[in-house]
Amino acid sequence: MTLADWQARIREQFGAKDARRGVPGNFMWFLEEVGELSAALRSETPEAQALEFADVLAWLMSLANCAGIDLDAALRQKYGAGCPRCGGTPCTCAAAAKP
């Protein structure tokens, strides 16, 4: 499945609930999952970490769906041609620079 397919699947499974929560409610759930991922990275098994990564990605997709953002298109636009700053693949920006 592509990223677009997964975003559509999340919309199909949770779209009605996500719409009721709105962007603010989904953002709060997303942040909670990021916190759980942070804790898992410090002390959990790779399997538990993988599940938290999946939760974070799913809630990001829910949030994007509520905001009307196509994540696949956004990623292609920003990163499709290489690093958004230097244009390189791989990135040749200084180590301290974003990204």
C-alpha positions as CSV (number, residue, x, y, z in Angstrom):
1,M,0.0,0.0,0.0
2,T,1.1,3.5,-0.7
3,L,1.1,6.4,1.8
4,A,-2.1,7.7,0.0
5,D,-3.7,4.3,0.4
6,W,-2.9,4.2,4.1
7,Q,-4.3,7.8,4.6
8,A,-7.5,6.8,2.9
9,R,-7.7,3.6,5.0
10,I,-7.4,5.7,8.2
11,R,-10.0,8.1,6.9
12,E,-12.4,5.1,6.2
13,Q,-11.8,3.5,9.6
14,F,-11.8,6.6,11.8
15,G,-13.0,9.6,9.7
16,A,-16.3,10.1,11.5
17,K,-14.7,10.0,14.9
18,D,-11.9,12.2,13.8
19,A,-14.3,14.8,12.3
20,R,-16.2,15.0,15.6
21,R,-12.9,15.6,17.5
22,G,-11.8,18.2,14.9
23,V,-8.2,19.4,14.4
24,P,-7.7,20.4,18.0
25,G,-8.8,17.1,19.4
26,N,-6.9,15.0,16.9
27,F,-3.8,17.1,17.6
28,M,-4.0,16.4,21.3
29,W,-4.2,12.6,20.6
30,F,-1.3,12.9,18.2
31,L,0.8,14.6,20.9
32,E,-0.1,11.9,23.4
33,E,1.1,9.3,21.0
34,V,4.4,11.2,20.3
35,G,4.9,11.1,24.1
36,E,4.3,7.4,24.2
37,L,6.8,6.9,21.4
38,S,9.3,9.0,23.3
39,A,8.9,6.7,26.3
40,A,9.1,3.6,24.2
41,L,12.3,4.7,22.6
42,R,13.9,5.0,26.0
43,S,12.9,1.8,27.5
44,E,10.9,-0.6,25.3
45,T,11.6,-3.4,22.9
46,P,11.9,-2.8,19.2
47,E,8.5,-4.5,18.7
48,A,6.9,-2.1,21.2
49,Q,8.6,0.8,19.6
50,A,7.3,-0.2,16.2
51,L,3.7,-0.2,17.5
52,E,4.2,3.3,18.9
53,F,5.6,4.5,15.5
54,A,2.5,3.1,13.9
55,D,0.3,4.9,16.3
56,V,2.1,8.2,15.7
57,L,1.8,7.8,11.9
58,A,-1.9,6.8,12.1
59,W,-2.7,9.9,14.3
60,L,-0.7,12.1,12.0
61,M,-2.9,10.8,9.1
62,S,-6.0,11.5,11.1
63,L,-4.9,15.0,11.8
64,A,-4.0,15.5,8.1
65,N,-7.4,14.2,7.1
66,C,-9.2,16.6,9.4
67,A,-7.1,19.5,8.1
68,G,-7.7,18.5,4.5
69,I,-4.0,17.7,3.8
70,D,-2.9,15.0,1.4
71,L,0.3,13.8,3.0
72,D,1.6,12.1,-0.1
73,A,1.3,15.3,-2.1
74,A,2.8,17.4,0.7
75,L,5.8,15.1,0.9
76,R,6.3,15.1,-2.8
77,Q,6.1,18.8,-3.0
78,K,8.5,19.5,-0.1
79,Y,11.0,16.6,-0.4
80,G,10.4,15.0,-3.8
81,A,13.3,16.9,-5.5
82,G,15.8,16.4,-2.7
83,C,16.6,18.4,0.4
84,P,14.4,21.5,0.5
85,R,17.3,23.6,1.5
86,C,20.3,22.4,-0.5
87,G,18.4,20.4,-3.1
88,G,20.8,17.4,-2.6
89,T,20.2,13.7,-2.4
90,P,21.7,13.0,0.0
91,C,21.5,16.3,1.8
92,T,24.7,18.2,1.9
93,C,23.6,20.9,4.4
94,A,25.9,21.5,7.4
95,A,25.4,19.0,10.2
96,A,23.9,21.6,12.5
97,A,21.5,22.9,9.9
98,K,17.9,21.8,9.4
99,P,17.0,19.4,7.8
